[in-house]
């Protein structure tokens, strides 16, 4: 196949740093490729993306060795403008990419600057907005959009310019599962119909396994693994050691393979896993008397909240609408008890962030009431509510303001009146738990590490309620587990946790119960597995259930009722092995 980008023995270190962000990378990107790049935080993914787009060495300076050829042009010699006409890029931090205040103007900016004929501009804008599914946002101010909506606008603005290569750095980090799938469907359509070569940095392994024809795994600035998705994700143990997850159904395959029950190509999606297990379990011998699963080892066990504790949060028929439109919410009713870890799920624009702003007092209900530890949020200042509630923002850069990690983590304690020496001591304990560099400047760290700094700042103040807005956004698998185990520990110690999260695997693993939202309303609330198994509810909320829960639901219908209520990889494997043994 014809190569459009060739990376030849590239090494790069930023500024005057001696540590290399990339080390001896060689890579060929062929025309029509759909390549996924994955790896732990700090592995060099964003740096490699910047090399492919020409941002390195033109925008980011440092020590550069080797060469990157884009359609025959050396990126060190060609101007960034010339490279950008071939390679379009969508940055990890969307806010730094936006140049206009209104969506339509954002779409027009690149087209006009690249000299697209005026008689073509309207058609390109309309078609691209429709393709990405945001035609209704055309006249909206960008400042009023959710993080996920901004991500879609950025992708549309680049697609409208019809680049030959599109490089995206974690484009679905802020998106719900349905919107994430839509983005990848959009990229697949651009790849197949328009012939645009796609290179995407992404942490959601299920998307990479389904849409990419090649996957690269980076670790410490080097390519650790590469190949076709089935090839790469077969290396479960090696990936876990690096800090990369693999699809849950792949884990099921690998466990069954280790026991000699299956062989061949690993499963990557629920359809493949269902066919696999249906093929080795004879329904005629399948039994429903196998011991029921114990549930997720991560999720806090249900507690008799109403019997021995007062609620720390109540929403009573809450209504709110923004003056200029946006995600209004209607008739919200919610109760949260100490020690609960509750997930809020729903598509972008469902009203989840509005709910959290009402909780923290940043917004006041138009009618109804919100009470936090007995305080009516409409009657007390936000600063008073902040003593009870700590928030982790979706974008950690919005709450980081100090020159070192240690000072940042200690800052909240000092604001609360804690002596500086004691604040530093407590901060150091949390920093050590998170494995963060205490003396480093927060903004010198990777996106994932900055997220962990922000969470450490929340954890250290030991609030009664914690609001997490996409706590695992931008984190690699290892960091995600560190963060969520910390959150689970907080819940066990009595802190109530509200978690807005688009990673349904994380929600399934850790949330005790979930609240499902759509169109500003709560559609359902209850036990996590029960609601995820409700097909009608999931479809109404545009939520895709976790792989294992969807697989267990199908197997309970097609193979044996013993698979009902299963939400863990180990339980699917155990039940399958027992049935094969009995058969």
C-alpha positions in Angstrom: 0.0 0.0 0.0 1.0 3.6 -0.6 2.6 5.3 2.4 1.3 8.8 3.2 3.3 9.4 6.5 6.7 7.8 7.2 8.3 8.1 10.6 11.9 7.1 10.5 13.9 6.6 13.8 12.4 9.6 15.5 13.5 10.7 19.0 12.3 13.9 20.7 12.8 15.6 24.0 11.0 18.8 24.9 12.9 22.1 25.4 16.1 21.5 27.3 14.9 18.3 29.0 17.3 15.3 28.7 14.5 12.7 29.1 13.2 11.6 25.7 9.4 11.8 25.2 9.9 9.6 22.1 12.8 7.2 21.5 13.7 5.7 18.1 10.1 5.5 16.8 9.7 4.1 13.2 6.3 3.9 11.7 4.6 3.8 8.3 1.1 5.2 7.9 -0.5 3.9 4.7 -3.3 5.7 2.8 -6.6 4.5 4.1 -5.3 3.3 7.4 -7.3 3.6 10.6 -4.7 3.4 13.3 -5.3 3.5 17.0 -2.6 4.6 19.5 -2.9 3.6 23.2 -0.6 3.6 26.2 -0.2 4.8 29.8 0.0 8.5 30.6 3.4 9.9 29.7 4.0 7.2 27.2 4.5 9.7 24.3 1.1 9.3 22.6 0.4 13.0 22.3 4.0 13.7 21.3 3.7 11.2 18.5 0.5 12.7 17.4 2.2 16.2 17.4 5.0 14.8 15.2 2.5 13.4 12.7 0.7 16.7 12.5 3.9 18.8 12.3 3.3 20.5 15.6 6.6 18.9 16.5 9.0 20.6 15.7 7.2 23.8 14.6 5.1 24.5 17.6 6.8 22.4 20.3 10.5 23.0 20.3 13.2 20.7 21.6 15.8 18.2 20.4 14.5 16.3 17.4 16.3 13.4 15.7 15.1 11.3 12.7 12.5 12.4 10.1 8.8 12.5 9.6 7.7 12.6 5.9 4.2 13.7 5.2 3.2 12.9 1.6 6.8 13.3 0.6 7.4 16.5 2.6 9.9 16.6 5.5 8.0 18.2 8.4 11.3 19.9 9.5 11.5 21.7 6.1 7.9 22.2 5.1 5.9 25.0 6.9 3.3 24.1 9.4 0.7 25.7 7.1 1.7 23.3 4.3 1.6 20.3 6.6 -1.8 21.2 8.0 -3.4 21.2 4.5 -2.6 17.5 4.4 -2.9 16.6 8.1 -5.8 17.9 10.2 -5.6 17.5 14.0 -8.0 17.6 16.9 -6.2 18.4 20.2 -6.7 16.8 23.5 -7.6 20.1 25.2 -10.5 21.3 23.0 -10.6 24.8 24.6 -7.1 25.6 23.3 -8.3 24.8 19.8 -11.4 26.9 19.7 -11.0 30.3 18.1 -14.6 31.6 17.7 -17.4 32.3 20.1 -20.2 30.7 18.0 -20.2 27.2 16.4 -20.9 28.4 12.9 -18.0 30.9 13.1 -15.7 28.1 14.3 -16.7 26.0 11.3 -16.1 29.0 8.9 -12.7 30.0 10.4 -10.6 27.2 8.8 -12.5 27.1 5.5 -12.0 30.8 5.0 -8.4 30.8 6.0 -7.6 27.9 3.7 -9.2 29.8 0.8 -12.1 27.4 0.1 -14.3 28.9 -2.6 -17.3 30.8 -1.0 -19.9 28.8 -3.1 -18.7 25.6 -1.5 -18.5 26.7 2.1 -22.2 26.6 3.0 -22.5 23.0 1.7 -19.4 21.9 3.5 -20.6 23.4 6.8 -24.1 21.9 6.6 -23.0 18.5 5.5 -20.3 18.2 8.1 -22.6 19.4 11.0 -25.2 16.9 9.9 -22.6 14.1 9.6 -21.3 14.7 13.1 -24.9 15.1 14.4 -24.7 18.6 15.7 -26.8 20.6 13.2 -28.9 21.9 16.1 -25.8 23.5 17.6 -25.0 25.7 14.6 -26.0 29.0 16.2 -25.0 28.1 19.8 -22.3 30.0 21.7 -19.4 27.6 22.3 -19.2 28.7 26.0 -22.6 27.2 26.6 -21.7 23.8 25.2 -20.8 20.7 27.3 -17.4 19.2 26.9 -18.7 16.5 24.7 -20.5 19.0 22.4 -17.3 21.0 22.1 -15.4 17.9 21.1 -17.9 17.2 18.3 -17.6 20.8 17.0 -13.8 20.6 16.9 -14.0 17.3 14.9 -16.6 18.9 12.5 -14.5 22.0 11.9 -11.5 19.9 10.9 -13.5 17.4 8.8 -15.0 20.3 6.9 -11.5 21.2 5.5 -11.3 17.6 4.1 -7.7 16.8 5.1 -6.1 13.6 3.7 -5.0 12.6 7.2 -6.9 13.2 10.4 -4.9 12.9 13.7 -7.0 13.0 16.9 -5.8 13.1 20.5 -8.4 11.3 22.7 -11.4 12.6 20.9 -14.0 10.8 23.0 -12.5 11.5 26.5 -15.5 13.8 27.3 -18.2 11.8 25.5 -20.9 9.4 26.5 -20.7 5.9 25.0 -23.3 6.6 22.3 -21.6 9.8 21.3 -18.2 8.1 21.4 -19.6 5.5 19.0 -21.0 8.2 16.8 -17.6 9.9 16.6 -15.9 6.7 15.6 -18.7 5.9 13.1 -18.1 9.4 11.7 -14.4 8.7 11.5 -15.1 5.3 9.8 -17.3 7.0 7.3 -14.6 9.6 6.6 -12.1 6.8 6.2 -14.2 4.6 3.9 -16.2 7.2 1.9 -13.7 10.0 1.7 -10.5 8.0 1.9 -9.2 10.0 4.8 -6.5 8.3 6.8 -7.2 8.2 10.5 -4.8 8.2 13.4 -6.4 8.3 16.8 -5.0 8.4 20.3 -7.6 6.7 22.5 -8.0 5.0 25.9 -11.3 3.2 25.1 -10.0 -0.2 24.0 -13.5 -1.4 22.9 -13.6 1.4 20.3 -10.1 0.7 19.1 -10.7 -3.0 18.8 -13.9 -2.5 16.7 -12.9 0.4 14.4 -9.1 0.3 13.8 -7.2 -1.9 11.4 -4.0 -1.4 13.3 -3.2 -0.7 17.0 0.0 0.7 18.4 0.9 0.4 22.1 3.4 3.0 23.4 5.3 2.7 26.6 8.1 5.0 27.8 8.3 6.7 24.4 8.8 3.4 22.5 6.4 1.1 20.5 5.9 -1.9 22.8 3.3 -3.7 20.6 1.7 -3.2 17.2 -0.5 -5.1 14.9 -4.1 -5.9 14.1 -6.4 -5.5 17.1 -6.9 -9.3 17.6 -3.2 -9.7 17.7 -2.4 -6.8 20.1 -5.2 -7.4 22.6 -4.3 -11.1 22.9 -1.3 -9.9 25.0 -3.5 -9.3 28.1 -0.7 -9.8 30.8 1.8 -7.7 28.9 -0.8 -4.9 28.4 -1.8 -4.9 32.1 1.9 -4.7 33.1 2.2 -1.6 30.8 -0.9 0.0 32.2 -3.3 -0.7 29.3 -6.7 -2.4 29.6 -8.1 -4.8 27.0 -11.8 -5.4 26.2 -13.6 -7.4 29.0 -14.7 -10.1 26.6 -11.0 -10.5 25.6 -10.2 -11.2 29.2 -12.9 -13.9 29.2 -11.4 -15.5 26.1 -7.9 -15.4 27.5 -9.0 -17.0 30.8 -10.9 -19.8 28.9 -7.9 -20.3 26.7 -5.6 -20.6 29.7 -7.8 -23.5 30.9 -7.7 -25.2 27.5 -11.4 -24.6 26.7 -10.9 -22.4 23.6 -8.2 -21.5 21.2 -7.6 -19.3 18.2 -8.5 -15.6 17.7 -9.5 -13.7 20.9 -12.9 -12.1 21.2 -13.1 -8.3 20.9 -16.8 -7.7 21.2 -20.0 -9.1 22.7 -21.2 -10.8 19.5 -17.9 -12.7 19.2 -18.0 -13.7 22.9 -21.6 -14.9 22.7 -20.8 -17.1 19.7 -17.7 -18.5 21.5 -19.5 -19.4 24.7 -22.6 -20.7 22.9 -20.3 -22.9 20.9 -18.7 -24.6 23.8 -21.6 -24.9 26.2 -24.4 -27.3 25.2 -27.7 -25.7 26.2 -29.2 -29.1 26.7 -26.7 -29.7 29.6 -26.6 -26.1 30.9 -27.8 -25.8 34.5 -29.3 -22.9 36.3 -28.4 -24.2 39.8 -24.8 -22.8 39.7 -24.0 -20.6 42.6 -24.8 -16.9 42.0 -22.0 -14.4 41.6 -20.9 -12.3 44.5 -20.9 -9.1 42.6 -18.1 -6.6 41.8 -15.2 -6.7 44.3 -14.8 -3.0 43.8 -18.3 -1.7 44.5 -19.3 -0.9 48.1 -21.8 -3.3 49.5 -25.3 -2.0 50.0 -25.9 -0.5 53.5 -29.1 0.0 55.4 -28.9 3.7 54.9 -32.4 4.7 55.8 -32.3 2.7 59.1 -29.2 4.2 60.6 -28.2 7.5 58.8 -29.7 10.8 57.8 -29.3 11.6 54.1 -26.5 14.0 53.3 -28.2 15.2 50.0 -31.8 15.5 48.9 -33.3 16.8 45.7 -37.0 17.5 46.1 -38.9 18.2 42.8 -36.1 20.4 41.5 -36.5 22.5 38.3 -34.0 24.7 36.6 -33.5 26.2 33.1 -30.7 28.4 31.7 -31.7 31.9 30.5 -30.3 31.3 27.0 -31.2 27.6 26.6 -29.1 24.6 27.4 -29.6 21.5 29.5 -32.6 22.4 31.6 -33.6 19.8 34.3 -37.1 18.9 35.4 -38.6 17.3 38.5 -35.3 16.0 39.9 -35.8 13.8 43.0 -32.7 12.2 44.6 -31.5 11.1 48.0 -27.9 10.3 48.9 -26.7 8.7 52.1 -23.2 8.6 53.8 -21.0 6.0 52.3 -22.9 5.6 49.0 -21.1 5.7 45.6 -23.7 6.6 43.1 -23.1 6.9 39.3 -25.0 9.5 37.2 -25.2 8.2 33.6 -26.7 9.6 30.4 -25.7 11.1 27.1 -24.1 14.5 26.7 -26.6 17.2 27.3 -28.8 15.0 29.5 -28.5 17.4 32.4 -25.9 15.6 34.5 -23.5 18.5 34.9 -26.4 20.8 35.7 -27.4 18.4 38.4 -23.9 18.6 40.0 -23.9 22.4 39.8 -27.3 22.5 41.6 -25.7 20.2 44.2 -22.7 22.5 44.8 -24.8 25.6 44.9 -23.3 27.1 41.8 -26.9 27.1 40.4 -30.0 27.7 42.4 -33.2 25.8 41.7 -36.0 27.7 40.0 -38.4 25.6 42.1 -38.1 22.7 44.5 -35.2 22.4 46.9 -31.7 21.0 47.2 -30.5 20.2 50.7 -26.8 19.4 51.5 -26.2 18.1 55.0 -29.4 19.8 56.0 -28.5 23.2 54.3 -30.9 24.7 51.8 -28.6 25.6 48.9 -30.9 28.5 47.9 -30.6 30.1 51.3 -26.9 29.8 52.1 -23.8 31.1 50.2 -21.9 28.8 47.9 -18.8 29.2 50.1 -20.8 27.6 53.0 -21.7 24.6 50.8 -18.1 24.2 49.8 -17.2 23.2 53.3 -19.4 20.1 52.9 -18.9 19.3 49.2 -15.7 19.0 47.2 -15.7 18.8 43.4 -13.4 17.3 40.8 -13.9 19.1 37.6 -13.9 17.4 34.2 -11.0 19.5 33.2 -8.4 19.5 36.0 -6.7 22.6 34.6 -9.7 24.6 35.7 -8.9 24.0 39.4 -5.1 23.8 39.5 -3.4 27.1 40.5 -0.2 26.4 42.5 3.4 26.1 41.4 4.1 22.6 42.9 2.0 19.5 43.4 2.6 19.7 47.1 1.3 23.2 47.4 -1.6 22.5 45.2 -2.8 19.5 47.3 -2.3 21.4 50.5 -4.1 24.5 49.3 -7.6 23.4 50.1 -6.6 22.5 53.7 -5.0 25.9 54.1 -8.2 27.6 52.9 -10.1 25.6 55.5 -7.8 27.1 58.2 -5.4 24.2 58.7 -1.9 25.2 59.9 0.5 25.1 56.9 2.8 22.6 58.4 -0.1 20.2 59.1 -1.6 20.9 55.7 1.8 20.0 54.0 2.0 16.8 56.1 -1.4 15.6 55.1 -0.9 16.6 51.5 2.4 14.6 51.4 0.6 11.5 52.6 -2.0 11.7 49.8 0.6 12.5 47.2 2.6 9.4 48.2 -0.6 7.3 48.0 -1.1 8.6 44.4 2.5 8.2 43.4 2.8 11.9 42.3 6.0 14.0 42.2 5.6 16.5 45.1 8.0 19.1 43.8 7.0 19.2 40.2 4.9 21.9 38.6 1.4 20.5 38.0 1.3 21.9 34.4 4.5 20.1 33.5 2.7 16.8 34.1 0.7 14.8 31.6 -3.1 15.3 31.4 -3.7 12.1 33.3 -1.3 13.1 36.1 -2.9 16.5 36.4 -6.3 14.8 36.8 -4.7 12.8 39.7 -3.3 16.0 41.3 -6.8 17.5 41.2 -8.3 14.4 42.8 -5.6 14.4 45.5 -6.7 18.0 46.3 -10.2 16.7 46.8 -9.3 13.6 48.8 -7.1 15.5 51.2 -9.9 17.7 52.6 -12.0 14.7 53.6 -15.4 16.2 52.5 -18.8 14.8 53.4 -19.8 14.7 49.8 -17.6 14.4 46.7 -18.8 15.3 43.2 -16.7 13.7 40.5 -17.3 14.9 36.9 -15.6 12.4 34.7 -13.0 11.3 37.2 -11.3 8.9 34.8 -11.2 11.1 31.8 -7.7 11.1 30.2 -6.4 8.4 32.6 -4.7 5.2 31.6 -5.9 1.9 33.1 -3.5 1.9 36.0 -4.3 5.5 36.9 -8.0 4.8 36.6 -7.8 1.9 39.0 -5.7 4.0 41.5 -8.2 6.8 41.3 -11.3 4.6 41.7 -9.8 2.5 44.5 -9.2 5.8 46.3 -12.8 6.9 45.7 -14.0 3.5 46.9 -12.0 3.9 50.1 -13.5 7.3 50.7 -17.0 5.8 50.4 -16.1 3.1 52.8 -15.0 5.7 55.3 -18.4 7.4 55.1 -18.0 10.0 52.3 -20.9 10.1 49.9 -19.8 10.1 46.3 -21.7 11.3 43.2 -19.9 10.3 40.1 -20.8 11.6 36.6 -19.1 9.1 34.3 -19.2 8.0 30.7 -17.1 4.9 31.2 -19.7 2.3 31.8 -17.1 -0.3 32.8 -15.9 1.9 35.6 -19.5 2.6 36.7 -20.3 -1.1 36.7 -17.2 -2.0 38.7 -17.5 0.7 41.4 -21.0 2.3 41.6 -23.4 0.8 44.2 -26.4 2.2 42.3 -26.9 4.5 39.3 -29.2 7.3 38.3 -30.1 7.3 34.6 -30.8 10.7 33.0 -32.0 11.9 29.6 -33.4 15.2 28.4 -33.1 16.8 31.8 -35.1 14.1 33.6 -34.3 11.1 35.8 -35.5 8.1 33.9 -34.5 5.5 36.5 -32.6 4.9 39.7 -31.6 1.6 41.3 -29.1 -1.2 41.6 -26.3 -0.8 38.9 -26.7 -4.3 37.3 -30.5 -4.2 37.3 -30.6 -0.9 35.4 -27.8 -1.7 33.0 -29.8 -4.9 32.1 -32.9 -2.9 31.3 -32.7 -2.7 27.5 -35.5 -0.3 27.1 -34.1 2.1 29.7 -30.6 2.0 28.2 -32.0 2.7 24.7 -34.1 5.7 26.0 -31.0 7.1 27.7 -28.7 6.4 24.8 -26.4 4.4 27.1 -24.5 1.3 26.1 -24.3 -1.2 28.9 -20.9 -2.6 29.9 -19.7 -5.6 27.8 -20.0 -8.2 30.6 -23.5 -7.2 31.6 -24.7 -7.2 28.0 -23.0 -10.6 27.4 -24.5 -12.1 30.6 -28.0 -10.8 29.6 -27.7 -12.5 26.2 -26.3 -15.7 27.6 -29.0 -15.9 30.2 -31.5 -15.9 27.3 -29.7 -18.1 24.8 -27.7 -20.5 27.0 -28.7 -20.7 30.7 -30.4 -18.5 33.3 -27.3 -19.1 35.4 -25.7 -16.2 33.6 -28.4 -13.7 34.8 -27.1 -10.9 37.1 -23.5 -11.6 36.2 -21.3 -8.5 36.0 -17.8 -9.8 36.5 -15.4 -11.5 34.0 -14.4 -14.1 36.6 -18.1 -15.1 37.1 -18.7 -15.6 33.4 -15.5 -17.7 33.2 -16.4 -19.7 36.3 -20.0 -20.5 35.1 -18.8 -21.3 31.6 -16.2 -23.7 33.0 -18.7 -25.5 35.2 -21.1 -25.9 32.4 -18.5 -27.3 30.1 -17.4 -29.7 32.8 -21.0 -30.9 33.4 -21.7 -31.2 29.7 
